[in-house]
């Protein structure tokens, strides 16, 4: 992009975000896949560990294109799985750069706040 690699640009944006918005946190957690490189940049700038506490289910479709909110929420619930032990008892900074409707991000934050694993409706 403009002669720079996308990786380098996203990493630098994460560093800039850390400078402009330093947060008190124990760990940086990206929402995959878009937030991963920015989270690495943020973590490096603030000397914070980055944990991949959400794993992505690659067999679930895109949630934002579904016209029904209930269906978008169900897809979002199945899309990412939380690894509790990576965030339990910690102050977590979440980075996501691929927000369209906000359904996935909102639901992931709620799961983190309640420390819920993925719901059984995905099985």
C-alpha positions, 0 to 999 in steps of 0.5 A: 500500500503506497509502497509499504507492506500491509503488515508493516502498515498495520504494525505501525498503526498499532504502535500509533494507537498505543502512543495516542491511547495508552491503556492500563492492561495486562494483556493485548488480545486481537480479534482475528484475523484483522486485529492481530498485526495491530495488536502486535504493534500495540503490544510492542509499543507498550511492552505488553504480551499479546495473547491469541485468546480467541481462536477463529472457526474458519468453517463459519461464514460471514456474519455481517451479510446475513439480513437477520440479526438473530442469525448474525448473532448465532454466526458470531457466537460460533465464529470465535472461541475464547481460551479462558485461561489466557485472560482470566483475572487479567485486564484485557485490551481488545483490538479489532480492525474489521468492524462492519456492524459490530455484532462480533466485537460486541458479543466477544466483549460480552463473553470476555466480561462474563468469561464465557466459553463458546456456547453449545449452539455451535456444536 
